[in-house]
Amino acid sequence: MMEYQKYIERNPDIMLGKPIIKGTRITVELIMRRLAEGYSFEELLYNYPHLTKDQIYAALEYAADLIANEEVFENQ
C-alpha cells in the first residue's frame, strides 16, 4: 500500500487548507471530481502534466481513508 503522506499535504496557507498534491495547488477534491466525471488517468496526466500516476493513486488512497474513518449511523 502506498503511503499517501509522501504526496498529500494540508497547509492553511494553500487552498484554504484543503488536501493538495505537495508542491502544487491541485486539490485531492479536483482529482476526485475529474475521475467522477469520467476522466481517465491518461486524461488527467495530459491536462495536468506535472501530476504523476503515483500522485493520483495517493489522492485515491487519501479519499478512501477519509471514508473508512467516517462515523457510521444506523437507520432507525
N, C-alpha and C positions, 0 to 999 in steps of 0.2 A: 504494500500500500504506500502511496506517495505521501510525503509529509508536506501538506499544503502550506504550512507556515513559512516554508522556504520561498514561496511565491506570492502569498497574500499578506497584506498588512492593513491595519486601520490606523489612520492618523487624523486627528480632529482638524488639522490644517489643510487636509486634502480631501476634496469632495465631501465635506461636512462629516468626515469620519466614517463614511461608508467603506466596506471592504473593497480594496482595489488590488490590481496586479502591481507588485512592487516596481517602483521606477516608472510608473505610468499614471495616467488619470483614468484608466479603464476600470470600471467597477465590475465586481462579480455580477451584480444585477444586470448590467448591459450584456454580458456574455450569456447569462441565463435567458434573458429575453430574446436575444438573437437566435439562440438554439431553439427556443419555444416557437419562434416564427418560422422555423424550418431551415435556418442556415446550417450548412454542413461545416465541419471543421475547416475544410479547404476554403470555403467562402469566408469564414471568419479570418483565417490567416491571410487571405488575399486582401480583404477590406481593412485589416489591422496588421500590416506587415511586420510590426515589431513584436507581435504576440508569437508564442510558441505553443506547440501541442501540449507540452507539459504544463504551461500556464492555464490552458483551457481545462485540462484534467484537474488541476488544482482548484479551479473555480467550482467545478462539479463536486469535487470531494468536500470542499468547504460548505457548499449548499446542502449536501447530503448530511453532513454533521450537524448543521443547524436544525434540519428537520428531525433527525434522530434524537435530538435533545429537547424537542418541543414537549410541552406539557400536554398530555392526552386527557380529554374529558370523556366520561362515559355518557351515552344517551340516557336520559331519564324519562 
